[in-house]
Amino acid sequence: MTQAPGTPLPPPEERRRLRETGSLTQAQLAERLGVSRATVRAWETGRTSPRGRQREAYAHLLTSLARPAAGEPKATARPEKRTRKPAPATAPTPSTERTPATAPTPSTEPALATAPTPPAGPAPPSRPRRSPFLTPAQAFDALYVFCAPALVRQTYLLTGRRELARESVERAFQVAWQRWPEVAVDPDPAGWVRATAYEYALSPWHQFRPRFQQPEPPPADAAGRALLDVLLTLPPPYRRTLLLHDGVGLGLPETAAETEASTPAAANRLLHARAAVALRLPHLADPAELHRRLAQLASAERLHAAKPPTVRMDSERRARFWTRAAIAFTLALIGATALTLRTAPAQYEPPVPPGATVRGVPPRTAPGPLSAAELSLRSKLRSATAHGPERLLPEPR
């Protein structure tokens, strides 16, 4: 389906530059337009484009930012640029050798994510200029520090198990470190890790693990227990859609893309999930109130993630283990093949045919005591053989 271009908009890079020139954050711009911060981020990265009234309002706002007021000093945007320059510890960057340091774009609402912010104010004049590049380990650690705490809380809402939430997030980051060249150049590395963590957490094989067969202590708050019980009664696709849209704050297209469903299917799942929650908890029929309660439930649990170096070391250890296991299995297979070739016959040997019955010869009996007739016949044969003539002649009858 195609759509008319409508109100023209500048390129995605120009949209971000205009917002930064106007000293506006993504959250402030989203509040002015009445959308979520994830939607503004998608507009600035070029993944989606606004439509209808949102497009007109967005274009009008960008036009007003492009025409600064008369008499405004030209250097007003320089402190904003300096404040947006991230520190190496909080800036994940896509690269494997030398990675440009770009600040990560938060993919969650502030209630479900605690993201480190760069220090306010311009840098001191005597401070040396930092290198605009990060190593892969520094970029990974920055991404982990930025996303891991929020992901643990989100996964807890998805599964209702604290230990499984921590394990899922750590396993997702271990996979991300093993595939870092791919994750680093992804437009949304936080979304990549979040999707991997959700997939691992919702795996049906966890129910067969002994450590996850016993129930965990529920939340201390009665309202939190009721909300978590309702969430866990939803099917996993409905629960995931509700968490991404009403908890994390993603738009409907982004939610559909992350759950690998069409936009109508994601909307249908969202409506059914909201109806199920409103049926059990009528006071949460409002999506804004539901978002607030989800954030409050996630923040009430003290969930801690491991340190970034520990996750990287575990990832490398796991990769070494599976590499050695694959090598050992290959060597065992080669050895078994060589032994088979060594011991196998060099030529074809036909099998021994089964015995055939000869007419006139009594069948061979099993060993055992002889009967009286057999004993008499044996004694007769022995006596005739010992005392008979040298040559036997047939007697005429």
C-alpha positions as CSV (number, residue, x, y, z in Angstrom):
1,M,0.0,0.0,0.0
2,T,1.4,3.4,-1.0
3,Q,0.7,6.8,0.5
4,A,1.0,10.3,-0.8
5,P,4.1,12.2,0.4
6,G,2.0,15.0,2.1
7,T,3.9,17.7,4.0
8,P,7.6,17.6,3.0
9,L,10.0,16.7,5.8
10,P,13.8,17.1,6.0
11,P,16.1,14.0,6.0
12,P,16.4,12.1,9.3
13,E,19.8,13.5,10.0
14,E,18.5,17.0,9.5
15,R,15.6,16.4,11.8
16,R,17.9,15.4,14.6
17,R,20.2,18.4,14.0
18,L,17.3,20.8,14.1
19,R,16.1,19.3,17.4
20,E,19.6,19.6,18.9
21,T,19.9,23.2,17.6
22,G,16.7,24.1,19.4
23,S,18.1,22.6,22.7
24,L,15.4,20.0,22.8
25,T,15.6,16.4,24.0
26,Q,13.7,13.6,22.4
27,A,11.4,13.4,25.4
28,Q,10.6,17.2,25.2
29,L,9.9,17.0,21.5
30,A,7.7,13.9,22.0
31,E,5.8,15.8,24.8
32,R,5.1,18.7,22.4
33,L,3.9,16.5,19.7
34,G,1.9,14.2,22.0
35,V,3.8,11.0,21.0
36,S,6.2,8.7,22.7
37,R,10.0,9.1,22.8
38,A,10.4,5.9,20.9
39,T,8.3,7.3,18.0
40,V,10.5,10.4,17.8
41,R,13.6,8.2,17.8
42,A,12.2,6.1,14.9
43,W,11.4,9.4,13.0
44,E,15.0,10.6,13.5
45,T,16.6,7.3,12.5
46,G,14.4,7.0,9.3
47,R,12.7,3.7,10.3
48,T,9.3,5.2,10.2
49,S,7.7,8.5,9.1
50,P,4.9,10.5,10.6
51,R,1.5,10.7,8.9
52,G,-1.5,12.9,8.9
53,R,-1.7,15.5,11.6
54,Q,1.4,14.3,13.3
55,R,3.3,14.9,10.1
56,E,2.0,18.4,9.8
57,A,2.7,19.2,13.4
58,Y,6.2,17.7,13.2
59,A,7.0,19.7,10.0
60,H,5.7,22.9,11.5
61,L,7.9,22.4,14.6
62,L,11.0,21.7,12.6
63,T,10.3,24.8,10.5
64,S,10.1,26.9,13.6
65,L,13.4,25.4,14.9
66,A,15.0,26.2,11.5
67,R,14.1,29.9,11.8
68,P,15.6,31.1,15.1
69,A,14.3,34.3,16.6
70,A,15.9,37.6,15.6
71,G,18.6,38.7,18.0
72,E,19.4,35.2,19.3
73,P,23.1,34.6,19.6
74,K,24.4,32.0,17.1
75,A,26.4,30.1,19.8
76,T,23.4,29.1,21.9
77,A,23.5,25.6,20.6
78,R,27.1,25.0,21.4
79,P,26.7,24.2,25.1
80,E,23.9,21.8,24.1
81,K,26.2,20.0,21.8
82,R,28.9,19.8,24.5
83,T,26.4,18.4,27.0
84,R,25.2,15.8,24.5
85,K,28.8,14.6,24.1
86,P,28.7,11.2,26.0
87,A,31.3,9.9,28.2
88,P,33.1,6.6,27.1
89,A,31.4,4.7,29.9
90,T,27.8,5.5,28.7
91,A,28.0,5.5,24.9
92,P,27.6,2.2,23.0
93,T,29.0,2.5,19.5
94,P,28.7,0.2,16.5
95,S,32.2,-1.1,15.5
96,T,34.6,-4.0,15.9
97,E,38.0,-2.2,15.6
98,R,37.5,1.6,16.1
99,T,34.0,2.6,16.9
100,P,32.7,6.2,16.8
101,A,31.2,7.2,20.1
102,T,27.5,7.9,19.7
103,A,25.2,8.2,22.6
104,P,22.7,5.3,22.8
105,T,19.1,6.1,22.2
106,P,16.9,4.9,25.0
107,S,14.2,2.5,23.9
108,T,12.3,2.5,27.2
109,E,10.3,5.0,29.1
110,P,12.0,6.5,32.2
111,A,9.8,4.6,34.6
112,L,11.1,1.2,33.3
113,A,14.7,2.3,32.5
114,T,17.4,4.2,34.4
115,A,19.8,5.6,31.9
116,P,23.0,7.5,32.8
117,T,23.0,11.1,31.7
118,P,26.1,13.1,30.7
119,P,27.1,15.9,33.0
120,A,25.4,19.3,32.3
121,G,27.3,22.4,31.3
122,P,30.1,23.0,28.9
123,A,33.4,21.2,29.4
124,P,36.2,23.2,31.1
125,P,38.6,24.9,28.6
126,S,41.7,23.3,30.1
127,R,40.2,19.8,29.8
128,P,41.9,17.6,27.1
129,R,39.7,16.6,24.2
130,R,38.6,13.0,24.5
131,S,39.1,10.5,21.7
132,P,35.9,10.1,19.5
133,F,36.5,6.3,19.3
134,L,35.8,3.4,21.7
135,T,37.0,-0.1,21.7
136,P,34.5,-2.9,21.2
137,A,34.7,-3.8,24.9
138,Q,34.0,-0.3,26.0
139,A,31.1,0.0,23.6
140,F,29.6,-3.3,24.8
141,D,30.1,-2.3,28.5
142,A,28.3,1.1,27.8
143,L,25.4,-0.7,26.1
144,Y,25.2,-3.1,29.0
145,V,25.2,-0.4,31.7
146,F,22.6,1.5,29.7
147,C,20.1,-1.4,29.0
148,A,20.7,-4.2,31.5
149,P,18.9,-2.8,34.6
150,A,15.7,-1.9,32.6
151,L,15.8,-5.2,30.7
152,V,15.9,-7.2,33.9
153,R,12.8,-5.4,35.2
154,Q,11.0,-5.9,31.9
155,T,11.8,-9.6,31.8
156,Y,10.6,-10.0,35.4
157,L,7.2,-8.6,34.3
158,L,7.3,-11.0,31.4
159,T,8.0,-14.2,33.3
160,G,7.3,-13.4,37.0
161,R,10.7,-15.0,38.0
162,R,13.6,-13.0,39.3
163,E,16.3,-15.5,38.6
164,L,15.0,-16.3,35.1
165,A,14.9,-12.6,34.3
166,R,18.6,-12.1,35.3
167,E,19.6,-15.2,33.4
168,S,17.7,-14.2,30.3
169,V,19.4,-10.7,30.2
170,E,22.8,-12.1,30.8
171,R,22.4,-14.8,28.1
172,A,21.1,-12.2,25.6
173,F,24.2,-10.0,26.2
174,Q,26.5,-13.0,26.0
175,V,25.0,-13.8,22.5
176,A,25.4,-10.1,21.7
177,W,29.1,-10.1,22.6
178,Q,29.6,-13.3,20.5
179,R,28.0,-11.5,17.5
180,W,29.2,-8.0,18.3
181,P,30.2,-7.1,14.8
182,E,26.5,-7.7,13.8
183,V,25.0,-6.0,16.8
184,A,27.3,-3.0,16.7
185,V,26.1,-1.9,13.3
186,D,22.4,-2.6,14.0
187,P,20.3,0.6,14.0
188,D,18.8,-0.3,17.4
189,P,21.3,-2.5,19.4
190,A,19.1,-2.2,22.5
191,G,16.1,-3.6,20.6
192,W,18.3,-6.4,19.3
193,V,19.3,-7.4,22.8
194,R,15.8,-6.9,24.2
195,A,14.3,-9.3,21.5
196,T,16.9,-11.9,22.3
197,A,16.2,-11.7,26.1
198,Y,12.5,-11.9,25.5
199,E,12.8,-15.0,23.3
200,Y,15.0,-16.8,25.8
201,A,12.7,-15.9,28.7
202,L,9.6,-17.1,27.0
203,S,11.1,-20.4,25.9
204,P,8.8,-23.3,26.9
205,W,11.7,-25.5,27.9
206,H,12.2,-23.6,31.2
207,Q,9.3,-25.4,32.8
208,F,11.2,-28.7,32.7
209,R,14.2,-27.3,34.6
210,P,14.1,-28.3,38.3
211,R,15.2,-24.9,39.5
212,F,12.2,-23.2,37.9
213,Q,9.5,-25.7,38.9
214,Q,9.1,-24.3,42.4
215,P,7.1,-21.0,42.7
216,E,8.9,-17.8,43.7
217,P,7.8,-15.4,46.4
218,P,5.2,-13.0,45.0
219,P,5.5,-9.2,45.3
220,A,4.9,-7.7,48.7
221,D,2.3,-5.3,47.5
222,A,-1.2,-6.7,47.1
223,A,-1.9,-4.6,44.0
224,G,1.4,-5.7,42.5
225,R,0.5,-9.4,43.1
226,A,-2.9,-9.0,41.4
227,L,-1.4,-7.3,38.4
228,L,1.4,-9.9,38.0
229,D,-1.1,-12.7,38.3
230,V,-3.2,-11.2,35.5
231,L,-0.1,-10.8,33.3
232,L,1.0,-14.4,33.8
233,T,-2.5,-15.7,32.8
234,L,-2.1,-14.0,29.4
235,P,-0.7,-16.0,26.5
236,P,3.0,-15.2,25.9
237,P,2.5,-13.3,22.6
238,Y,-0.3,-11.1,24.2
239,R,1.9,-10.5,27.3
240,R,4.9,-9.5,25.2
241,T,2.8,-7.1,23.1
242,L,1.2,-5.5,26.1
243,L,4.6,-5.0,27.8
244,L,6.3,-3.5,24.7
245,H,3.4,-1.1,23.9
246,D,2.1,-0.1,27.3
247,G,5.1,-0.8,29.5
248,V,8.2,0.0,27.4
249,G,6.3,2.6,25.3
250,L,7.0,1.4,21.8
251,G,4.7,2.4,18.9
252,L,2.4,-0.1,17.3
253,P,4.6,-0.6,14.2
254,E,7.7,-1.1,16.3
255,T,5.9,-3.5,18.6
256,A,4.6,-5.5,15.6
257,A,8.1,-5.6,14.1
258,E,9.8,-6.8,17.3
259,T,7.1,-9.5,17.9
260,E,7.4,-10.6,14.2
261,A,3.7,-10.0,13.6
262,S,1.7,-7.7,11.3
263,T,0.4,-4.4,12.6
264,P,-3.3,-5.6,12.7
265,A,-2.3,-8.7,14.5
266,A,-0.3,-6.7,17.1
267,A,-3.2,-4.3,17.5
268,N,-5.6,-7.3,18.0
269,R,-3.3,-8.8,20.6
270,L,-3.0,-5.5,22.4
271,L,-6.8,-5.0,22.6
272,H,-7.4,-8.5,23.9
273,A,-4.6,-8.1,26.5
274,R,-6.0,-4.8,27.7
275,A,-9.5,-6.3,27.9
276,A,-8.3,-9.2,29.9
277,V,-6.5,-6.9,32.4
278,A,-9.5,-4.6,32.6
279,L,-11.8,-7.5,33.3
280,R,-9.8,-8.6,36.3
281,L,-8.6,-5.1,37.4
282,P,-11.2,-2.5,36.2
283,H,-9.2,0.4,37.5
284,L,-6.4,-0.4,35.0
285,A,-8.6,0.1,31.9
286,D,-6.8,3.3,31.2
287,P,-3.5,2.7,29.3
288,A,-1.8,5.5,31.1
289,E,-2.7,4.1,34.5
290,L,-1.6,0.6,33.3
291,H,1.7,2.0,32.3
292,R,2.2,3.7,35.7
293,R,1.3,0.5,37.5
294,L,3.7,-1.6,35.4
295,A,6.5,0.8,36.1
296,Q,5.7,0.8,39.8
297,L,5.6,-3.0,39.9
298,A,8.9,-3.3,38.1
299,S,10.6,-0.7,40.2
300,A,9.5,-2.3,43.5
301,E,11.6,-5.4,42.9
302,R,15.3,-5.1,43.7
303,L,16.8,-6.8,40.6
304,H,20.5,-6.5,40.0
305,A,22.4,-7.5,36.9
306,A,26.0,-8.8,36.8
307,K,28.9,-6.6,35.9
308,P,29.8,-6.1,32.2
309,P,33.3,-7.7,32.4
310,T,31.7,-10.8,34.0
311,V,29.2,-11.1,31.2
312,R,31.9,-10.8,28.6
313,M,34.1,-13.4,30.3
314,D,31.2,-15.8,30.6
315,S,30.4,-15.3,26.9
316,E,34.0,-16.1,25.9
317,R,34.1,-19.1,28.3
318,R,30.9,-20.5,26.8
319,A,32.2,-19.9,23.3
320,R,35.4,-21.8,24.1
321,F,33.5,-24.7,25.6
322,W,31.2,-25.2,22.6
323,T,34.1,-24.8,20.2
324,R,36.1,-27.5,22.1
325,A,33.0,-29.7,22.2
326,A,32.5,-29.4,18.5
327,I,36.2,-30.2,17.9
328,A,36.1,-33.2,20.2
329,F,32.9,-34.5,18.5
330,T,34.5,-34.1,15.1
331,L,37.6,-36.0,16.2
332,A,35.5,-38.8,17.6
333,L,33.6,-39.1,14.4
334,I,36.8,-39.2,12.4
335,G,38.3,-41.8,14.7
336,A,35.1,-44.0,14.4
337,T,35.2,-43.7,10.7
338,A,38.9,-44.6,10.5
339,L,38.3,-47.7,12.8
340,T,35.5,-48.9,10.7
341,L,37.5,-48.6,7.5
342,R,40.4,-50.4,9.1
343,T,38.4,-53.4,10.5
344,A,36.0,-53.8,7.5
345,P,36.6,-56.7,5.1
346,A,38.5,-55.8,1.9
347,Q,36.3,-58.1,-0.3
348,Y,32.9,-59.4,-0.4
349,E,32.3,-62.7,1.5
350,P,29.0,-64.4,0.6
351,P,27.1,-65.7,3.7
352,V,27.0,-69.4,4.4
353,P,23.8,-70.9,2.9
354,P,21.5,-72.8,5.2
355,G,21.7,-76.6,5.3
356,A,19.5,-78.8,3.0
357,T,17.8,-82.0,4.0
358,V,19.2,-85.2,2.3
359,R,16.7,-87.9,1.6
360,G,17.3,-91.3,3.3
361,V,19.5,-89.9,6.1
362,P,17.7,-89.6,9.4
363,P,17.8,-86.3,11.1
364,R,20.5,-85.7,13.6
365,T,19.2,-86.0,17.1
366,A,20.4,-84.1,20.1
367,P,23.0,-85.8,22.3
368,G,21.6,-88.0,25.1
369,P,21.3,-91.6,26.4
370,L,20.8,-94.3,23.7
371,S,17.8,-96.4,23.5
372,A,17.8,-100.2,23.7
373,A,17.6,-100.6,19.9
374,E,20.4,-98.1,19.4
375,L,22.6,-100.0,21.9
376,S,21.9,-103.3,20.2
377,L,22.7,-101.8,16.8
378,R,25.9,-100.3,18.1
379,S,27.1,-103.6,19.6
380,K,26.2,-105.5,16.4
381,L,28.2,-103.1,14.3
382,R,31.2,-103.2,16.6
383,S,31.2,-107.0,16.6
384,A,30.8,-107.3,12.8
385,T,33.5,-104.8,12.2
386,A,36.0,-106.5,14.5
387,H,35.4,-110.2,13.6
388,G,33.9,-110.0,10.1
389,P,35.6,-111.0,6.9
390,E,38.1,-108.7,5.2
391,R,35.7,-108.1,2.3
392,L,32.0,-107.9,2.7
393,L,29.8,-109.4,-0.1
394,P,26.1,-108.9,-0.5
395,E,24.1,-112.1,0.2
396,P,21.4,-113.1,-2.3
397,R,17.9,-113.3,-1.1
